[in-house]
């Protein structure tokens, strides 16, 4: 943050030379948010935002944001987010890694269990929480700081309701999964894995909401600190339960579940002790949280559909690979795990972009939004190229890391070049979806993804994999890439042609 302050200071001095407009006052504002120097009364200034309904005492807005200052701001947001989401997904990677060193059967069962847990569970909560990327950021940008806490309360209540059918599905999973997985014994073991994992659901869901509470205020480090503490705890518990106590697959499930429940406890403790300034947005439990659920339900449903449509595509293809052989399902597990792990990098950047655009939309700075979106597009392209290059360069090492079976290694290594290309497309899609979330228009992204995936990409993938072409895993990844190209193109069109002014009006009309 010291670097960011230096840049903001230099840019402010440049603005004095113009004798007119403070060039990047909102960058100073973003930093002040993180340093707890916000008050509810701000200077009055004539800006473009005042013309679209911003409170006249709100923070100043930039008229000419520069790429350098925007780069540092995005970096200060995205860097801790990347660490946060990678560490969070690290739990699943550890589970797959540990299962792979038990035996191939445990790896296959863990694959089914983890992906089911992610699809019918964690991806739902994560998708619902993206509604707060819109609601909390826009509320904070408009100066309605108490509204941030109310939105989080609504989300926690909503997640509690949704957790009931998810828990029921997990309890019945041995029977349900047996209908789709050819090897019944794998479905049963995966179901047992889910039974133990149920212990960690409350912790996972509440941590997702608490993350957004601090992130909307520009605090992206609290959640990272918590996960840095929890990651070695998870590794230790895996070693203790699996290798020391010999509890097998259920042991690694229990290790992840217990650390999931530890995370929100540590998060609350950290905010209360070290970042008390974030509590400015918490006005206590409010009856208002029981009212006006319309925007919350609409945006959280869209976010959940978007996550489900993308993650469930991987789930379908993981199940379908079981109809080829156990070796193929193990290889697909490696490919999916690596792809989703790497996806968290552009996704983290997209959350930072959502927060940034949410602040600007909430305060009405549409000219600034127009200036920064092309810059963000370039960022996501660079991130995608970098991710794909790394995956391709490490293709042999990746296969050996996750499996000791030569047959599994050979299939995974042969398919990874397609997975590498996939990273560029996935990064671009993460960028367009992030921009739409900032505007509060994730419903378009959700339905575009759902329709393209399940009426085109997934059926084509199944035909290429199991049908007459017989392309196996290569066919799966080829079809998915085509679908994502279509979705990202549609989202670019939506961003270009939708009414941005209406997005501002909607943001300022919410509590």
Secondary structure, DSSP 8 states (H G I E B T S, - for coil): -HHHHHHHHHHHHHHHHHTS--TTHHHHHHHHHHTT---S-------GGGGGT--TTS----SS--HHHHHHHHHHHHHHHHHHHHHHHHHHHHHHHHHHTT-HHHHHHHHHHHHHHIIIIIHHHHHHHHHHHHHHHHHHHTT-HHHHHHHHHHHHHHHHHHHHHHHHHHHTHHHHHHTT-SSHHHHHHHHHHHHHHGGGHHHHHHHHHHHHHHHTTT--SHHHHHHHHHHHHHHHHHIIIIIIS--HHHHHHHHHHHHHHHHHHHHHHHHHHT-GGGGGG---S-GGGGS--HHHHHHHHHHHHHHHHHHHHHHHHHHHHTTT-HHHHHHHHHHHHHHHHHHHHHHHHHHHHHHHHHHHHHHT-HHHHHHHHHHHHHHHHHHHHHHHHHHHHTHHHHHHHH---HHHHHHHHHHHHHHHHHHHHHHHHHHHHHHHHHHT-HHHHHHHHHHHIIIIIHHHHHHHHHSTT--THHHHHHHHHHHHHHHHHHHHHHHHHS-HHHHHHHHHH--
